[in-house]
């Protein structure tokens, strides 16, 4: 087993509609990882605005590292770009909106009329960790981020700073650049394959 010998903190963000509890089991054995929840929504309209909010809330600095799943990875990229962070980790996330399934991008305008409260109520009835997380997320945040992703300009920094792991069966986001592919992995790679995700961090 590789040891995670790092003096700085690695902040990890969840996916949209999820929270820090998506990182459980082996994730919790790594002392240098700090798992963040989305802050209470205060009208942020862009990925950049969310990134700025998280930087200020957690006093993240250039000497830290940052990572995330799905939306969390996109926000991590914005944080990394703003601060000049040298190590960024993506777990089933995108560096550009062109990597996101076009059908999902086309659905973003429907976020305003989708009955999210109703969907959340249904989701909360199932004994499923992912659905339970979604049932407690803020509908206004989800709506806003659907629009934000559709208008995101992508990562403008040095792509060599990014370490990616991706499910080969991910139908939400397709990794178009170099990344470690997990043959049986889907979009929720951080939940289904935590050991492989942690290995990506330890090897860098």
C-alpha positions as CSV (number, residue, x, y, z in Angstrom):
1,X,0.0,0.0,0.0
2,X,1.2,3.5,-0.8
3,X,1.3,6.0,2.0
4,X,-0.2,9.4,1.5
5,X,2.8,11.5,2.7
6,X,1.6,15.1,2.1
7,X,2.0,18.2,4.3
8,X,-0.7,20.2,2.6
9,X,-4.5,19.6,2.7
10,X,-6.4,18.1,-0.3
11,X,-9.9,19.4,-0.5
12,X,-12.5,17.2,-2.2
13,X,-15.9,18.4,-3.5
14,X,-19.0,16.2,-4.1
15,X,-21.1,16.0,-7.2
16,X,-24.2,18.1,-7.8
17,X,-27.0,16.9,-5.7
18,X,-24.6,15.0,-3.4
19,X,-22.6,15.9,-0.3
20,X,-19.5,14.8,1.5
21,X,-21.0,11.5,2.6
22,X,-20.4,10.2,-0.9
23,X,-16.8,9.8,0.2
24,X,-17.0,7.0,2.8
25,X,-15.2,3.7,3.6
26,X,-11.5,3.8,2.5
27,X,-11.7,7.6,1.8
28,X,-12.0,8.2,5.5
29,X,-8.7,6.5,6.2
30,X,-6.7,9.2,4.5
31,X,-5.9,12.0,7.0
32,X,-4.8,14.6,4.5
33,X,-8.2,14.6,2.7
34,X,-10.9,17.0,3.7
35,X,-14.4,16.4,2.2
36,X,-16.5,19.5,1.7
37,X,-20.2,20.0,1.4
38,X,-21.8,22.6,-0.9
39,X,-22.3,25.8,1.0
40,X,-25.9,27.0,1.5
41,X,-27.0,28.6,-1.8
42,X,-26.7,32.4,-1.9
43,X,-27.6,33.1,-5.5
44,X,-24.3,32.0,-7.2
45,X,-24.9,31.9,-11.0
46,X,-21.6,30.6,-12.3
47,X,-19.0,27.9,-11.6
48,X,-16.5,30.7,-10.9
49,X,-18.8,32.3,-8.3
50,X,-19.2,29.0,-6.5
51,X,-15.4,28.5,-6.6
52,X,-14.8,31.9,-5.1
53,X,-17.3,31.2,-2.3
54,X,-15.6,27.9,-1.4
55,X,-12.1,29.4,-1.4
56,X,-13.2,32.0,1.1
57,X,-15.2,29.7,3.3
58,X,-12.4,27.2,3.7
59,X,-9.4,29.5,3.3
60,X,-8.0,27.3,0.5
61,X,-4.5,28.4,-0.6
62,X,-2.1,27.8,-3.5
63,X,-0.2,25.3,-1.4
64,X,-3.2,23.0,-1.1
65,X,-4.5,20.6,-3.6
66,X,-8.1,20.3,-4.8
67,X,-10.4,17.6,-6.4
68,X,-13.9,16.7,-7.0
69,X,-16.6,14.5,-8.6
70,X,-18.7,15.7,-11.6
71,X,-19.7,19.3,-10.8
72,X,-17.3,19.2,-7.9
73,X,-14.5,18.5,-10.3
74,X,-15.5,21.5,-12.5
75,X,-15.5,23.8,-9.4
76,X,-12.2,22.3,-8.3
77,X,-10.7,23.3,-11.7
78,X,-11.9,26.9,-11.2
79,X,-10.5,27.0,-7.7
80,X,-7.2,25.6,-9.0
81,X,-7.1,28.2,-11.8
82,X,-7.9,31.1,-9.5
83,X,-5.2,30.1,-6.9
84,X,-2.6,28.6,-9.2
85,X,-2.9,25.2,-7.4
86,X,-0.5,22.6,-8.9
87,X,-2.4,19.4,-8.3
88,X,-6.1,18.9,-9.3
89,X,-7.9,15.6,-9.1
90,X,-11.0,14.7,-11.2
91,X,-13.2,11.7,-10.4
92,X,-15.7,11.3,-13.2
93,X,-15.6,15.0,-14.1
94,X,-15.1,17.2,-17.1
95,X,-12.5,19.8,-18.2
96,X,-14.9,21.3,-20.8
97,X,-18.7,21.3,-21.4
98,X,-18.0,19.5,-24.7
99,X,-17.2,16.3,-22.6
100,X,-20.7,16.4,-21.1
101,X,-23.4,14.4,-22.8
102,X,-25.1,16.7,-25.2
103,X,-28.6,15.5,-24.3
104,X,-27.9,16.5,-20.7
105,X,-26.7,19.9,-21.8
106,X,-29.9,20.4,-23.9
107,X,-31.9,19.7,-20.8
108,X,-30.4,22.6,-18.8
109,X,-33.1,25.1,-19.9
110,X,-35.7,22.7,-18.4
111,X,-34.2,23.2,-14.9
112,X,-36.5,26.1,-14.3
113,X,-39.7,24.0,-14.8
114,X,-38.5,20.6,-13.5
115,X,-40.4,19.8,-10.3
116,X,-37.3,19.2,-8.2
117,X,-39.0,19.2,-4.9
118,X,-41.3,16.4,-6.2
119,X,-38.3,14.4,-7.5
120,X,-36.5,14.9,-4.2
121,X,-39.5,13.7,-2.3
122,X,-39.6,10.5,-4.4
123,X,-35.9,10.0,-4.1
124,X,-36.0,10.3,-0.3
125,X,-38.3,7.3,-0.1
126,X,-35.6,4.9,-1.4
127,X,-32.9,3.2,0.7
128,X,-30.2,4.4,-1.5
129,X,-27.3,6.7,-0.4
130,X,-27.2,8.6,-3.7
131,X,-30.9,9.3,-3.8
132,X,-31.0,10.2,-0.1
133,X,-28.3,12.8,-0.8
134,X,-30.2,14.2,-3.7
135,X,-33.4,14.4,-1.6
136,X,-31.8,16.8,0.8
137,X,-30.0,19.1,-1.8
138,X,-31.2,22.6,-2.5
139,X,-33.4,22.8,-5.7
140,X,-32.3,26.4,-6.4
141,X,-28.7,25.4,-6.3
142,X,-29.3,22.5,-8.7
143,X,-31.2,24.8,-11.1
144,X,-28.5,27.4,-11.0
145,X,-25.7,24.9,-11.6
146,X,-27.5,23.3,-14.5
147,X,-27.4,26.7,-16.2
148,X,-23.9,27.3,-15.0
149,X,-22.6,24.1,-16.6
150,X,-24.3,24.9,-19.9
151,X,-22.4,28.2,-20.1
152,X,-19.1,27.1,-18.5
153,X,-16.1,28.0,-20.6
154,X,-14.0,25.1,-19.4
155,X,-10.6,24.9,-17.7
156,X,-8.2,27.6,-19.0
157,X,-5.1,26.5,-17.1
158,X,-2.3,24.0,-17.6
159,X,-3.9,20.6,-18.3
160,X,-0.7,18.8,-17.1
161,X,-1.7,19.7,-13.6
162,X,-4.9,17.6,-13.8
163,X,-5.0,14.0,-12.7
164,X,-8.1,12.2,-13.9
165,X,-9.9,8.9,-13.3
166,X,-12.9,8.0,-15.2
167,X,-15.4,5.2,-15.7
168,X,-15.3,3.6,-19.1
169,X,-19.1,3.2,-18.9
170,X,-19.8,6.8,-17.9
171,X,-22.7,8.1,-20.0
172,X,-22.8,11.5,-18.4
173,X,-19.3,12.7,-19.1
174,X,-16.8,11.3,-21.6
175,X,-13.1,11.8,-20.9
176,X,-11.6,13.2,-24.1
177,X,-8.0,13.6,-22.8
178,X,-5.5,11.4,-20.9
179,X,-7.1,9.8,-17.9
180,X,-7.1,6.5,-16.1
181,X,-10.1,4.5,-17.3
182,X,-11.9,2.0,-15.0
183,X,-13.4,-0.7,-17.3
184,X,-16.5,-1.4,-15.2
185,X,-16.8,2.1,-13.8
186,X,-19.7,4.5,-14.5
187,X,-20.3,8.1,-13.5
188,X,-20.2,7.5,-9.8
189,X,-16.6,6.3,-9.9
190,X,-15.7,7.9,-6.5
191,X,-18.4,5.8,-4.8
192,X,-18.0,2.5,-6.7
193,X,-14.2,2.5,-7.0
194,X,-12.8,4.5,-4.1
195,X,-9.5,2.6,-3.9
196,X,-8.6,3.4,-7.5
197,X,-9.5,7.1,-6.9
198,X,-7.3,7.3,-3.8
199,X,-4.5,5.6,-5.7
200,X,-4.6,8.4,-8.3
201,X,-3.9,10.9,-5.4
202,X,-1.2,8.8,-3.8
203,X,0.7,8.4,-7.1
204,X,0.9,12.1,-7.6
